[in-house]
Amino acid sequence: MSHATTLLVDTDLERDDAAAAATALYLQLVGDGTISATPGEGSEPTFAVLDVRLATDTGITAIGLHASGHRWRPDGQGAEMVDGGPENGIFCRYDGGFTIRCPQCRELLSPGDEGSDALEDALAVWCDSPDSAFVACPACSTWTPLTSWRSPAHDFAVGHFAISLHGAHLHAFTAGRDHAATALRLRLGDIAGDYTVVYSSA
């Protein structure tokens, strides 16, 4: 059964720095009692939220920390991030549909649209060579990095480091100024509030 998930995706962090960022946040959140030290079972290991107030206020029951090309492995009473695993840094709705906007001309583009071959090629390139993943906009013909394309419906982003919040769609992240949402983003390491928000079901 699917459940609501909110993702915060860092579209700027380099691939080589993603595992260190995930590990640092893991240590912080375990240290302050936000999450359990060991991941749960499943195809996407997550850490149970231990902070009762956070769970009650937000509906978030578990947190996942993602780094491209890495996975979590139990390590005694805790966990460690190691090389390998299925993480490819593509985050979207799980029904396969999404829409993104050209950062130059604001034209909308979805997989399957006329001219979307460049998008589909960029997604394939991203998995092997992210620095080479550029999209040619079918409207203005401008080549821009895949990471700079944004989804107006918050259903797609690519990045090497992401935080998944399982149990709710936290629309306060995208609804404008909200003190509680800002505080949570700060707690999760999104100091500037510039991680891209994606709403999905996992």
Residue frames as qw, qx, qy, qz and C-alpha x, y, z in Angstrom:
[[0.000, 0.889, 0.458, 0.000, 0.00, 0.00, 0.00],
 [0.414, 0.460, -0.029, 0.785, 1.36, 3.41, -0.90],
 [0.356, -0.762, -0.395, 0.370, 1.66, 6.24, 1.60],
 [0.194, 0.966, 0.039, 0.167, 2.19, 9.95, 1.31],
 [0.749, -0.241, 0.023, 0.617, 5.82, 11.04, 1.19],
 [0.135, 0.990, -0.035, -0.034, 7.42, 14.48, 1.12],
 [0.830, 0.043, 0.048, 0.554, 10.96, 14.77, -0.26],
 [0.067, -0.953, 0.158, 0.250, 13.51, 17.54, 0.15],
 [0.869, 0.269, 0.177, 0.376, 16.04, 17.27, -2.67],
 [0.266, -0.765, 0.254, 0.530, 19.36, 19.11, -2.74],
 [0.757, 0.618, 0.198, 0.079, 19.84, 19.80, -6.46],
 [0.205, 0.920, -0.320, 0.101, 23.22, 21.50, -5.99],
 [0.597, -0.592, 0.542, 0.008, 25.30, 19.10, -3.90],
 [0.400, 0.536, -0.704, -0.239, 27.97, 17.17, -5.82],
 [0.910, -0.048, -0.365, -0.190, 27.69, 13.39, -6.01],
 [0.604, 0.233, -0.602, 0.467, 30.99, 12.93, -4.15],
 [0.048, -0.266, 0.485, -0.832, 29.63, 14.87, -1.14],
 [0.644, -0.302, -0.304, -0.634, 26.21, 13.24, -0.88],
 [0.768, -0.213, -0.593, 0.114, 27.11, 10.28, 1.35],
 [0.359, 0.018, -0.474, 0.804, 28.91, 12.54, 3.82],
 [0.306, -0.240, 0.010, -0.921, 25.89, 14.86, 3.96],
 [0.756, -0.283, -0.435, -0.398, 23.52, 11.94, 4.60],
 [0.693, -0.124, -0.591, 0.394, 25.79, 10.51, 7.29],
 [0.145, 0.136, -0.341, 0.919, 26.17, 13.88, 9.04],
 [0.508, -0.275, -0.095, -0.810, 22.40, 14.41, 9.13],
 [0.794, -0.210, -0.562, -0.099, 21.88, 10.83, 10.34],
 [0.527, -0.047, -0.567, 0.631, 24.28, 11.40, 13.24],
 [0.113, -0.186, 0.180, -0.959, 22.58, 14.68, 14.10],
 [0.646, -0.249, -0.253, -0.676, 19.05, 13.26, 14.04],
 [0.777, -0.189, -0.589, 0.120, 20.03, 10.15, 16.02],
 [0.398, 0.075, -0.480, 0.778, 21.96, 12.28, 18.48],
 [0.225, -0.138, 0.204, -0.943, 19.05, 14.61, 19.23],
 [0.307, 0.176, 0.852, -0.386, 16.52, 11.76, 19.50],
 [0.510, 0.354, -0.134, -0.772, 14.60, 12.52, 16.31],
 [0.820, 0.255, -0.390, -0.333, 15.04, 9.09, 14.66],
 [0.931, -0.288, 0.224, 0.026, 16.04, 5.55, 15.57],
 [0.213, -0.697, 0.602, 0.325, 19.65, 4.56, 15.03],
 [0.340, -0.067, 0.892, 0.289, 18.85, 1.47, 12.97],
 [0.397, 0.151, -0.391, -0.817, 16.87, 1.39, 9.71],
 [0.754, 0.111, 0.461, -0.454, 13.68, -0.59, 9.32],
 [0.496, 0.030, 0.808, 0.317, 13.32, -3.49, 6.94],
 [0.520, 0.732, 0.354, -0.263, 12.17, -2.94, 3.37],
 [0.699, 0.461, 0.262, 0.479, 13.29, -2.06, -0.12],
 [0.183, 0.712, -0.087, 0.672, 13.81, 1.54, 1.00],
 [0.556, -0.329, -0.578, 0.498, 15.25, 1.53, 4.53],
 [0.128, -0.748, -0.057, -0.648, 13.92, 4.35, 6.67],
 [0.286, 0.047, -0.676, 0.677, 14.50, 5.40, 10.25],
 [0.302, -0.683, -0.661, -0.069, 11.50, 5.50, 12.60],
 [0.044, -0.632, 0.112, -0.766, 10.67, 8.91, 14.07],
 [0.493, -0.277, -0.709, 0.421, 11.11, 8.75, 17.86],
 [0.001, -0.037, -0.227, 0.973, 10.22, 12.39, 18.52],
 [0.096, 0.525, 0.836, -0.127, 6.55, 12.06, 19.52],
 [0.124, 0.721, 0.215, -0.647, 5.84, 15.76, 19.12],
 [0.074, 0.407, -0.579, -0.703, 7.27, 15.82, 15.59],
 [0.003, 0.169, 0.947, 0.271, 5.21, 12.78, 14.61],
 [0.074, 0.632, 0.694, -0.337, 2.04, 14.24, 16.14],
 [0.084, 0.701, 0.030, -0.708, 2.47, 17.71, 14.65],
 [0.197, 0.512, -0.547, -0.632, 3.41, 16.58, 11.13],
 [0.916, 0.200, 0.128, -0.323, 2.19, 13.01, 10.64],
 [0.492, 0.609, -0.622, 0.012, 5.74, 11.97, 9.72],
 [0.914, -0.351, 0.137, -0.153, 6.44, 8.46, 10.99],
 [0.844, -0.145, 0.289, 0.428, 9.80, 7.70, 9.34],
 [0.148, 0.901, -0.258, -0.316, 12.65, 9.53, 7.64],
 [0.900, 0.197, 0.219, 0.320, 14.82, 8.29, 4.78],
 [0.136, -0.833, 0.334, 0.419, 18.24, 9.71, 3.90],
 [0.851, 0.431, 0.276, 0.118, 19.35, 9.19, 0.30],
 [0.135, -0.748, 0.460, 0.459, 22.73, 9.54, -1.41],
 [0.757, 0.539, -0.247, -0.276, 23.32, 8.59, -5.04],
 [0.661, 0.427, -0.609, 0.097, 25.12, 5.28, -5.44],
 [0.047, 0.296, -0.778, 0.552, 24.97, 4.46, -1.71],
 [0.677, -0.407, -0.506, -0.348, 22.84, 2.47, 0.71],
 [0.430, -0.609, 0.446, -0.496, 22.39, 2.07, 4.44],
 [0.711, 0.054, -0.698, 0.058, 23.71, -1.05, 6.18],
 [0.704, -0.690, -0.054, -0.160, 23.05, -2.00, 9.81],
 [0.505, 0.471, -0.528, 0.494, 26.22, -1.67, 11.88],
 [0.259, -0.069, -0.739, 0.618, 25.88, -2.96, 15.43],
 [0.011, -0.613, -0.637, 0.468, 23.50, -0.63, 17.28],
 [0.163, 0.680, -0.023, -0.714, 23.49, 1.85, 14.42],
 [0.752, 0.556, 0.343, 0.092, 23.88, 2.11, 10.66],
 [0.305, -0.529, 0.383, 0.694, 26.48, 3.15, 8.13],
 [0.625, 0.707, 0.034, -0.329, 26.25, 4.35, 4.57],
 [0.573, -0.287, 0.653, 0.403, 28.21, 2.24, 2.10],
 [0.202, 0.379, -0.559, -0.709, 28.83, 2.18, -1.64],
 [0.068, -0.138, -0.946, -0.286, 26.31, 0.42, -3.84],
 [0.207, 0.486, 0.673, -0.517, 22.56, 0.28, -3.89],
 [0.345, 0.568, 0.671, 0.329, 19.78, 1.49, -6.16],
 [0.036, -0.831, -0.224, 0.508, 19.84, 5.23, -5.40],
 [0.551, 0.340, 0.408, 0.644, 20.05, 7.15, -8.69],
 [0.158, -0.305, -0.118, 0.932, 19.03, 10.63, -7.55],
 [0.237, -0.245, -0.515, -0.787, 15.75, 10.77, -9.52],
 [0.067, 0.290, 0.754, -0.586, 12.78, 11.64, -7.31],
 [0.333, -0.062, -0.384, -0.859, 9.24, 11.79, -8.68],
 [0.750, -0.031, 0.262, -0.606, 5.71, 10.53, -8.28],
 [0.372, -0.225, 0.897, 0.083, 5.61, 6.78, -8.52],
 [0.678, 0.497, 0.496, -0.215, 2.91, 6.66, -11.18],
 [0.626, 0.117, 0.473, 0.609, 5.48, 7.81, -13.75],
 [0.232, 0.789, 0.373, 0.430, 3.86, 11.12, -14.63],
 [0.374, -0.638, -0.163, 0.653, 5.37, 14.53, -13.95],
 [0.386, 0.841, 0.216, 0.313, 5.72, 17.96, -15.53],
 [0.552, -0.429, -0.023, 0.714, 8.76, 20.24, -15.44],
 [0.234, 0.952, 0.172, -0.093, 9.34, 23.81, -16.57],
 [0.676, 0.425, -0.027, 0.601, 12.18, 25.19, -18.69],
 [0.452, -0.608, -0.232, 0.610, 14.27, 27.54, -16.54],
 [0.251, -0.090, 0.298, 0.917, 14.75, 29.86, -19.54],
 [0.228, -0.167, -0.434, -0.855, 11.38, 30.24, -21.28],
 [0.431, -0.029, 0.570, -0.699, 9.08, 28.60, -18.68],
 [0.675, 0.125, -0.501, -0.527, 7.67, 26.12, -21.21],
 [0.732, -0.269, 0.520, -0.349, 6.17, 22.99, -19.62],
 [0.509, 0.393, -0.733, -0.220, 7.43, 19.54, -20.58],
 [0.773, -0.243, 0.475, -0.342, 6.31, 16.03, -19.61],
 [0.269, -0.221, 0.898, 0.269, 7.54, 12.58, -20.67],
 [0.389, 0.430, 0.809, 0.096, 5.68, 11.56, -23.81],
 [0.240, 0.844, 0.154, -0.453, 5.08, 15.14, -24.98],
 [0.694, 0.657, 0.074, 0.284, 6.19, 16.20, -28.43],
 [0.276, 0.785, -0.344, 0.434, 9.87, 17.10, -28.11],
 [0.672, -0.652, 0.269, -0.227, 10.33, 15.19, -24.85],
 [0.927, 0.211, -0.212, 0.224, 13.03, 12.93, -26.32],
 [0.312, 0.611, -0.417, 0.596, 15.67, 15.30, -24.92],
 [0.540, -0.544, 0.346, -0.540, 14.19, 14.95, -21.43],
 [0.985, -0.106, 0.068, -0.122, 14.10, 11.17, -21.64],
 [0.754, 0.432, -0.298, 0.396, 17.68, 11.13, -22.95],
 [0.010, -0.669, 0.416, -0.615, 18.77, 13.42, -20.08],
 [0.779, -0.430, 0.250, -0.383, 17.22, 11.08, -17.51],
 [0.982, 0.114, -0.071, 0.132, 19.13, 8.15, -19.00],
 [0.502, 0.580, -0.336, 0.546, 22.38, 10.15, -19.03],
 [0.378, -0.709, 0.284, -0.523, 21.82, 11.30, -15.43],
 [0.937, -0.314, 0.089, -0.121, 22.01, 7.73, -14.16],
 [0.900, 0.121, 0.001, 0.418, 25.50, 7.22, -15.66],
 [0.487, 0.095, -0.010, 0.868, 27.01, 10.70, -15.94],
 [0.083, -0.806, -0.529, 0.253, 24.98, 13.35, -14.05],
 [0.210, -0.607, 0.110, 0.758, 27.28, 16.24, -14.96],
 [0.074, -0.079, 0.662, 0.741, 26.41, 15.63, -18.63],
 [0.094, 0.543, 0.834, -0.002, 22.62, 15.54, -18.14],
 [0.085, 0.282, -0.035, -0.955, 21.33, 18.55, -20.07],
 [0.395, 0.562, 0.722, -0.087, 17.87, 19.06, -21.56],
 [0.092, 0.035, 0.403, 0.910, 17.23, 20.85, -24.86],
 [0.340, 0.445, 0.497, -0.663, 13.97, 22.75, -24.46],
 [0.392, 0.384, 0.737, 0.394, 11.71, 22.00, -27.46],
 [0.114, 0.911, 0.388, -0.078, 10.28, 25.53, -27.25],
 [0.008, -0.973, 0.176, 0.149, 13.38, 27.75, -26.99],
 [0.851, 0.413, -0.239, 0.219, 16.14, 25.24, -27.93],
 [0.091, -0.779, 0.500, -0.366, 18.21, 26.25, -24.89],
 [0.769, 0.000, -0.611, 0.186, 20.34, 23.53, -23.31],
 [0.312, -0.665, 0.367, -0.571, 20.18, 23.66, -19.49],
 [0.108, 0.218, -0.930, 0.277, 21.18, 21.19, -16.75],
 [0.500, -0.381, -0.733, -0.260, 18.48, 18.74, -15.74],
 [0.395, -0.347, -0.616, 0.586, 18.98, 19.85, -12.11],
 [0.002, -0.147, -0.098, 0.984, 17.76, 23.36, -12.95],
 [0.389, -0.280, -0.586, -0.654, 14.36, 22.24, -14.29],
 [0.198, -0.007, 0.675, -0.711, 11.62, 22.60, -11.66],
 [0.147, -0.385, -0.875, -0.254, 8.20, 21.02, -11.35],
 [0.264, -0.343, 0.016, -0.901, 5.32, 23.46, -10.79],
 [0.793, -0.354, -0.261, -0.420, 3.29, 20.63, -9.23],
 [0.313, -0.619, 0.663, -0.282, 6.21, 19.51, -7.05],
 [0.954, 0.014, 0.228, -0.194, 6.30, 16.03, -8.54],
 [0.883, 0.329, -0.042, 0.331, 9.90, 15.78, -9.85],
 [0.093, -0.925, 0.367, 0.011, 13.50, 16.67, -9.01],
 [0.900, 0.182, -0.266, 0.293, 16.98, 15.25, -9.47],
 [0.131, -0.838, 0.415, -0.329, 19.79, 15.56, -6.96],
 [0.585, 0.271, -0.736, 0.206, 22.42, 13.45, -5.26],
 [0.140, -0.056, -0.762, 0.629, 21.18, 14.00, -1.70],
 [0.449, -0.401, -0.345, -0.720, 17.57, 13.87, -0.51],
 [0.151, -0.028, 0.770, -0.620, 15.52, 13.50, 2.64],
 [0.422, -0.303, -0.671, -0.529, 12.25, 11.56, 2.46],
 [0.271, -0.093, 0.563, -0.775, 9.58, 12.23, 5.09],
 [0.289, -0.166, -0.890, -0.312, 7.12, 9.34, 5.20],
 [0.079, -0.439, -0.804, 0.394, 3.52, 9.64, 6.33],
 [0.146, 0.824, 0.393, -0.381, 2.28, 13.00, 5.00],
 [0.447, 0.553, 0.248, 0.658, 2.48, 15.58, 2.26],
 [0.342, -0.583, -0.286, 0.679, 3.82, 18.63, 4.10],
 [0.334, 0.730, 0.407, 0.436, 2.19, 21.30, 1.93],
 [0.293, -0.930, -0.057, 0.216, 3.37, 23.98, 4.37],
 [0.616, -0.286, 0.367, 0.636, 6.79, 23.62, 2.69],
 [0.285, 0.215, 0.539, 0.762, 5.38, 25.16, -0.49],
 [0.063, -0.783, -0.604, -0.137, 2.48, 27.26, 0.78],
 [0.045, 0.840, -0.052, 0.539, 4.50, 30.34, 1.69],
 [0.071, 0.490, -0.606, 0.623, 5.83, 31.51, 5.02],
 [0.828, -0.426, -0.264, -0.251, 5.15, 29.03, 7.80],
 [0.220, -0.756, 0.546, -0.287, 7.21, 29.12, 10.99],
 [0.822, -0.242, 0.498, -0.136, 6.82, 25.43, 11.81],
 [0.878, 0.453, 0.105, 0.116, 7.76, 24.39, 8.25],
 [0.308, 0.830, -0.365, 0.288, 10.81, 26.66, 8.31],
 [0.474, -0.626, 0.563, -0.258, 11.88, 25.25, 11.69],
 [0.922, 0.008, 0.385, -0.032, 11.57, 21.69, 10.39],
 [0.726, 0.651, -0.087, 0.205, 13.60, 22.48, 7.27],
 [0.001, 0.814, -0.494, 0.305, 16.31, 23.98, 9.47],
 [0.724, -0.398, 0.524, -0.207, 16.26, 20.90, 11.68],
 [0.916, 0.236, 0.316, 0.077, 16.77, 18.75, 8.58],
 [0.588, -0.293, 0.350, 0.668, 19.76, 20.80, 7.42],
 [0.353, 0.629, 0.462, 0.515, 18.01, 22.88, 4.75],
 [0.342, -0.445, -0.258, 0.787, 19.50, 26.05, 6.20],
 [0.020, 0.186, -0.246, -0.951, 18.68, 28.33, 3.26],
 [0.545, 0.419, 0.533, -0.493, 15.29, 26.73, 2.57],
 [0.394, 0.586, -0.399, -0.585, 16.30, 26.04, -1.02],
 [0.255, -0.057, 0.956, 0.131, 15.94, 22.25, -1.27],
 [0.432, -0.002, -0.499, -0.751, 13.40, 21.30, -3.94],
 [0.521, 0.009, 0.658, -0.544, 10.16, 19.86, -2.54],
 [0.408, 0.061, -0.767, -0.492, 8.61, 16.78, -4.17],
 [0.651, -0.076, 0.469, -0.592, 5.33, 15.18, -3.13],
 [0.472, 0.220, -0.790, -0.322, 5.04, 11.50, -3.92],
 [0.866, -0.281, 0.171, -0.376, 3.73, 8.20, -2.67],
 [0.184, 0.525, -0.830, 0.036, 6.07, 5.39, -1.71]]
